[in-house]
Amino acid sequence: MSGGAVPRLVIAAPASGAGKTTVATGLMAAFTEAGLAVSPHKVGPDYIDPGYHSLATGRPGRNLDAFLCGTDRIAPLFLHGAAGADLAVVEGVMGLFDGASDRGELSSTAQVAKVLRAPVVLVVDASSQSRSVAALVHGFASWDPEVRLAGVILNKVGSDRHEQLLREAMDSSGVPVLGALRRDGRAGTPSRHLGLVPVAERRAEALESVSELAARIREGCDLPALLALARSVPELPDAPWDPAAELAPAAEQSTAAPSARPLIAVAGGAAFTFSYAEHAELLAVAGAEVVPFDPLRDERLPPGAQGLVIGGGFPEVYAPELSANAPLRAAVAELAASGAPVSAECAGLLYLSRSIDGKPMCGVLPAEARMTERLTLGYREAVALGDNVLAAAGTRVRGHEFHRTVLEPGAGADPAWGQTHPERRVEGFVAGGVHASYLHVHWAAEPSLAGRLVASAARIAAARG
């Protein structure tokens, strides 16, 4: 079977809260335990669900976001992630037809399903309905004829009698029932202010939860029928995304191409769990040695680090522990002061500030951070206002914000970005080799960001001999 014909399913729902993550993760785990190589994917920008997907499959969880990366990159990124897989399972976002605000179907699960030519299995919360489930499914099945709604999994079913009523109602819908799952809190995943608690913070419990989900799926779903459905897909005509090919144009335009291979330290661990898999791939292809470290445990940066990437996560949850690691805070400040390239997004921005809720941080940026009750969430469009280690002046990007913190001030004398949508404002900090911002950007959409960061670090590596 060619890579373009990889078997695939999209797991969607009428609305958030129906159980998409439960079903998608359970299916990934059940098929993996059955001996299949399963490629996990998530529609939208969310970082947390892919962590559970990765735990279930042993492969990197990957995002498919048409707003962040462009519609034309969805299939190539999918094929890149699914290389060598026997099956790909794509978990949707929100309701099936919900996308970016005021953008029609852009970034919706339905759009991704159409681009991937993949059948959709709808997860329906059946806890408060019986015959009405057929009307609901009929509406979703007929709304967009280009979306192939090929099956339903009934979730939160109360009893055998309830399941019988639901199945009898569904008989007239023309959409087959491929599973029925009872109400069950045994495999629950805890949540807090930004959604599910990431895998890195509860790995042992998460492994147990994923195993329980797999057992529930085996008991309640028709796995052979689901696999047959996944194998009924046509071949995709697209070529897989290739990070080396993506970086080639940027390399050709570069005026400085040092041969030194720089070491880029990448923050990880429980406090910094938000990262797209393609970022590390792009850094490596651009010529960097990528070395992870944990700011909660490591008292120094990886030896010889010439650059630093600090992604998103939950530094506000771990502020006391991060603050207590004074040796590492000093090492980060020293690296930043040396002019080495430092890219920090959201949690990284807060870590570089003077403090979070009064707890001392790295002190690289002249700003204070604090938690609030207000959630800042949404897609953004922005432009680089000047040349910096991450982006050339005029570089336009799409990103998203997702936090309950505020930073005062919110921008430095040289802001990281000028946001152009949904409101015009400046945001973030550029100082020396530091680029720090609340904005999460998917580098697959703008690979030059990785190339520029590595080139800057390479110059430092070459200068040090």
C-alpha positions in Angstrom: 0.0 0.0 0.0 1.4 3.4 -0.9 1.8 6.1 1.7 -1.0 8.2 0.1 -3.5 5.4 0.8 -2.8 5.0 4.5 -6.0 3.8 6.2 -7.5 6.6 8.2 -10.4 7.7 10.3 -11.6 11.0 11.7 -13.2 11.0 15.1 -15.6 13.9 15.4 -18.6 15.0 17.6 -21.6 17.3 17.4 -20.0 19.5 20.2 -17.2 19.6 22.7 -17.6 17.3 25.7 -19.1 14.4 23.8 -16.1 12.2 24.4 -13.9 12.6 21.3 -10.6 12.3 23.2 -11.9 9.3 25.1 -12.8 7.5 21.9 -9.9 8.6 19.8 -7.3 7.8 22.4 -9.0 4.5 23.2 -9.1 3.5 19.5 -5.4 4.4 19.1 -4.5 2.3 22.1 -6.7 -0.7 21.2 -5.4 -0.9 17.6 -1.8 -0.4 18.8 -2.3 -3.3 21.3 -3.6 -5.4 18.5 -0.2 -5.0 16.7 -0.9 -2.1 14.3 1.4 0.8 13.9 -1.0 3.7 14.6 -0.3 7.3 13.6 -2.0 9.8 15.9 -3.3 13.3 14.8 -5.3 16.1 16.3 -7.2 18.8 14.5 -6.5 22.3 15.8 -3.7 23.9 17.8 -4.1 21.9 21.1 -0.9 20.5 22.6 -2.4 18.4 25.4 -4.5 15.7 23.6 -1.5 14.7 21.3 0.4 13.8 24.5 -2.2 11.2 25.3 -2.2 10.1 21.7 1.5 9.6 21.8 1.2 7.6 25.0 -1.4 5.4 23.4 0.6 4.7 20.2 4.3 5.2 20.9 4.5 7.7 18.0 4.6 11.5 18.1 1.1 13.1 18.3 0.8 15.6 15.5 -1.5 18.6 14.8 -3.4 19.4 11.7 -4.4 23.0 11.7 -5.4 24.7 8.5 -5.3 28.2 10.0 -1.8 27.9 11.4 -0.3 25.9 8.6 -2.5 26.6 5.6 -5.0 24.2 4.0 -2.5 23.0 1.4 -0.1 21.7 4.1 -2.7 19.5 5.8 -2.4 16.4 3.6 1.4 16.7 3.3 1.8 17.0 7.1 -0.6 14.1 7.6 1.4 11.9 5.2 4.7 12.9 6.9 3.4 11.9 10.3 1.7 8.7 9.1 4.7 7.4 7.2 5.0 3.7 7.8 1.7 3.5 9.7 -0.9 0.8 9.3 -3.7 3.1 10.4 -4.1 6.8 11.2 -6.6 8.1 13.7 -7.4 11.9 13.6 -9.2 13.4 16.6 -11.3 16.4 15.7 -11.8 19.7 17.5 -15.0 21.1 19.0 -18.1 20.3 16.9 -17.6 18.7 13.5 -18.3 21.9 11.6 -16.8 24.4 14.1 -13.8 26.3 12.8 -11.9 29.5 13.2 -14.2 32.4 14.1 -15.6 34.3 11.0 -13.6 32.0 8.7 -16.3 29.6 7.6 -15.1 26.0 7.7 -11.4 26.9 8.0 -9.7 24.8 10.7 -12.8 22.7 11.3 -12.8 18.9 11.6 -15.0 18.8 8.5 -12.5 20.7 6.4 -9.7 18.4 7.5 -11.8 15.3 6.8 -12.5 16.6 3.3 -8.9 17.4 2.6 -7.8 13.9 3.8 -10.7 12.2 2.0 -11.3 10.4 5.3 -14.5 8.9 6.7 -15.9 10.5 9.8 -17.1 8.6 12.9 -19.3 10.8 15.0 -19.2 10.4 18.8 -22.6 11.2 20.2 -23.3 11.9 23.9 -26.5 9.8 24.2 -26.9 10.4 27.9 -30.1 12.5 27.7 -31.8 11.2 24.5 -33.1 8.2 22.7 -34.9 8.5 19.4 -33.7 12.1 19.0 -30.2 10.7 18.4 -31.3 9.7 14.9 -32.5 13.2 14.0 -29.2 14.6 15.3 -27.1 12.2 13.2 -29.3 12.8 10.2 -28.7 16.5 10.4 -25.0 16.1 10.6 -24.9 13.5 7.9 -26.8 15.7 5.4 -25.3 19.2 6.3 -22.3 18.9 3.9 -22.5 16.2 1.3 -18.7 16.3 0.8 -18.2 15.1 4.4 -18.6 11.3 4.5 -20.2 10.6 7.9 -19.7 6.9 7.9 -20.5 5.7 11.4 -21.6 6.6 14.9 -20.2 5.7 18.3 -22.8 6.2 21.0 -21.2 7.4 24.2 -22.4 7.6 27.8 -25.1 5.0 27.3 -27.0 4.3 30.5 -28.2 0.7 30.2 -28.9 -2.2 27.9 -32.5 -0.9 27.4 -31.2 2.5 26.6 -28.8 1.1 24.0 -31.6 -0.9 22.4 -33.7 2.3 22.0 -30.8 4.2 20.5 -29.9 1.4 18.0 -33.6 1.0 17.0 -33.7 4.8 16.3 -30.5 4.7 14.4 -31.7 1.9 12.1 -33.7 4.4 10.1 -30.9 7.0 9.8 -28.8 5.1 7.3 -25.7 5.6 9.4 -24.3 2.5 11.1 -23.7 2.3 14.8 -20.0 1.2 15.2 -19.9 1.2 19.0 -21.8 1.9 22.2 -19.9 2.9 25.4 -21.4 2.9 28.9 -21.1 5.8 31.3 -17.9 5.1 33.1 -15.7 7.3 35.2 -12.9 4.8 35.7 -10.7 6.2 32.9 -11.3 9.8 33.7 -8.6 12.4 32.9 -8.2 15.3 35.3 -8.7 18.9 34.1 -7.7 22.3 35.3 -7.6 25.9 34.1 -6.4 25.2 30.5 -8.0 21.8 29.9 -6.7 18.3 30.6 -3.6 17.8 32.8 -0.7 16.9 30.4 0.7 13.4 30.3 4.1 14.6 31.5 2.6 15.5 34.9 0.9 12.2 35.5 2.5 9.6 33.4 1.9 6.5 35.5 -1.8 7.4 36.0 -2.1 8.4 32.3 -0.8 5.0 31.3 -3.4 3.3 33.4 -6.1 5.5 32.0 -5.1 4.8 28.4 -5.1 1.1 29.1 -8.5 1.3 30.6 -9.8 3.3 27.6 -8.4 0.6 25.2 -10.3 -2.1 27.2 -13.6 -0.1 27.0 -13.2 0.4 23.3 -12.6 -3.3 22.7 -15.7 -4.1 24.7 -18.0 -1.5 23.2 -16.8 -0.9 19.6 -16.7 -3.0 16.4 -13.0 -2.8 15.7 -13.0 -4.9 12.6 -15.8 -2.7 11.1 -13.8 0.4 12.0 -10.6 -0.9 10.5 -12.5 -1.9 7.3 -13.9 1.6 7.1 -10.5 3.1 7.6 -9.2 0.9 4.7 -11.9 2.1 2.3 -10.1 5.4 1.7 -8.8 6.6 -1.7 -5.1 7.5 -2.2 -4.1 11.1 -1.5 -2.2 12.7 -4.4 0.0 14.9 -2.2 3.6 14.3 -1.4 4.6 14.0 2.3 5.9 17.2 3.9 9.7 17.2 3.9 11.4 19.5 6.4 14.7 19.5 4.4 12.9 20.6 1.2 11.0 23.2 3.1 14.2 24.7 4.5 16.1 24.6 1.2 14.8 28.0 -0.1 15.7 29.7 3.1 19.2 28.2 3.0 19.7 29.4 -0.6 18.9 32.9 0.5 21.1 32.9 3.5 24.2 35.1 3.4 25.9 33.3 6.2 26.1 29.5 6.3 28.6 28.5 9.0 29.6 24.9 9.0 29.6 24.6 12.8 26.8 22.4 14.2 25.2 24.3 17.1 23.6 22.8 20.1 20.1 24.0 20.7 18.7 23.3 24.2 14.9 22.7 24.2 13.0 23.0 27.5 10.8 20.1 28.4 9.5 18.3 31.5 6.3 18.8 33.3 6.4 22.6 33.2 7.0 23.0 29.4 5.0 20.4 27.6 3.7 22.5 24.6 5.6 21.8 21.4 4.8 20.7 17.9 6.8 17.6 16.8 7.9 19.3 13.6 9.8 22.0 15.5 12.5 19.7 16.6 12.6 18.1 13.2 13.1 21.4 11.5 15.8 22.4 14.0 17.7 19.2 13.3 17.4 19.4 9.5 18.6 23.1 9.8 21.8 21.7 11.3 21.3 21.9 15.0 22.0 19.2 17.6 18.7 19.3 19.6 19.1 18.5 23.3 16.2 18.5 25.7 16.4 19.5 29.4 14.0 19.8 32.3 14.0 23.2 34.1 12.4 21.5 37.1 15.3 19.0 37.5 18.4 20.2 35.7 20.5 22.9 37.4 22.4 23.8 34.3 21.8 24.0 30.5 23.1 21.2 28.3 26.9 21.7 28.1 27.9 23.8 25.1 24.4 25.2 24.4 24.5 28.0 21.8 20.8 28.5 21.6 17.6 28.0 23.6 14.0 27.2 22.8 11.4 27.4 25.6 7.9 26.5 24.5 4.5 26.6 26.2 3.3 24.8 29.3 2.4 25.6 32.9 5.1 27.6 34.6 2.4 29.2 36.8 1.6 25.8 38.3 5.3 25.1 38.9 6.4 28.6 39.8 7.8 27.7 43.2 9.9 24.8 41.8 11.1 26.8 38.9 12.0 29.7 41.2 13.8 27.4 43.6 16.1 26.2 40.8 18.3 29.3 41.0 21.4 27.8 39.3 19.4 27.2 36.1 17.7 30.6 36.2 21.2 32.1 36.4 22.4 30.0 33.5 19.5 31.0 31.3 20.1 34.7 32.1 23.8 34.3 31.3 23.1 32.6 28.0 20.6 35.3 27.0 23.1 38.1 28.0 25.7 36.5 25.8 23.6 37.3 22.7 22.8 33.6 22.0 19.4 33.1 20.2 16.6 32.4 22.6 13.0 31.7 21.4 10.3 31.7 24.0 6.6 31.2 23.6 4.0 31.8 26.3 5.3 29.7 29.2 8.8 30.5 28.0 7.9 34.2 28.0 6.8 34.0 31.6 9.9 32.0 32.6 12.1 34.8 31.2 10.3 37.5 33.1 11.3 38.8 36.5 8.6 36.9 38.4 5.4 34.8 38.2 3.0 35.7 41.0 5.8 37.1 43.0 8.1 34.1 42.5 11.5 35.1 41.0 12.2 33.8 37.5 15.1 34.4 35.1 14.9 38.1 35.0 15.8 38.3 31.3 12.8 40.5 30.5 11.7 43.7 32.4 8.2 42.4 33.1 6.1 40.7 35.8 3.6 37.9 35.3 0.6 36.9 37.3 -2.4 34.6 37.0 -5.9 35.9 36.3 -9.4 34.5 36.0 -9.6 35.7 32.4 -8.9 33.2 29.6 -7.1 34.6 26.5 -7.8 32.3 23.7 -7.9 32.6 19.9 -6.2 32.6 16.6 -3.9 35.6 15.7 -2.2 37.1 12.7 1.0 39.0 13.2 4.0 40.5 11.4 7.7 40.9 12.5 8.3 44.6 13.0 12.0 44.3 12.7 14.8 41.9 12.1 15.5 39.5 15.0 16.9 36.0 15.6 13.6 34.3 14.7 12.1 36.3 11.8 13.1 38.9 9.2 11.3 42.2 9.2 8.0 41.9 7.5 7.6 38.1 8.0 3.9 37.3 8.5 2.8 34.5 10.7 -0.4 32.9 12.0 -0.5 31.7 15.6 -2.7 31.3 18.6 -2.9 32.5 22.2 -4.0 30.3 25.1 -3.3 31.5 28.7 -4.8 32.8 31.9 -1.9 35.0 32.8 -1.0 38.6 32.1 2.4 40.2 31.7 3.1 43.8 32.6 4.2 45.4 30.5 2.9 43.3 27.6 5.5 44.5 25.1 9.1 45.9 25.2 10.7 48.8 23.4 11.2 46.4 20.5 8.0 44.2 20.4 8.2 40.6 19.1 5.2 41.0 16.9 2.7 43.5 15.6 -0.6 41.7 15.6 -2.8 42.5 12.7 -5.9 40.4 13.5 -8.2 40.3 15.4 -7.0 43.6 16.8 -4.0 45.8 16.1 -1.5 45.8 18.9 2.1 45.1 19.6 3.2 42.2 21.8 6.2 40.5 23.2 9.9 41.3 23.5 13.0 41.4 21.2 16.2 42.2 23.1 19.6 41.1 21.8 19.2 37.5 20.8 15.9 37.0 22.7 12.5 36.7 21.0 9.8 36.2 23.5 6.0 36.3 22.9 2.6 34.9 24.0 2.1 33.8 20.4 2.3 30.1 19.6 3.5 29.7 16.0 3.7 26.4 14.0 7.1 26.5 12.4 6.0 24.1 9.6 4.1 27.1 8.1 7.2 29.3 8.2 10.3 27.0 8.3 12.6 30.0 7.9 12.0 30.6 11.7 13.9 27.4 12.5 16.6 28.1 9.9 17.2 31.6 11.1 17.4 30.5 14.7 19.9 27.8 13.9 22.0 30.1 11.6 22.3 32.6 14.5 23.4 29.8 16.9 25.8 28.5 14.3 27.5 31.8 14.0 28.1 31.7 17.8 29.4 28.2 17.6 31.8 29.1 14.8 33.0 32.2 16.7 33.8 30.0 19.7 35.8 27.7 17.6 
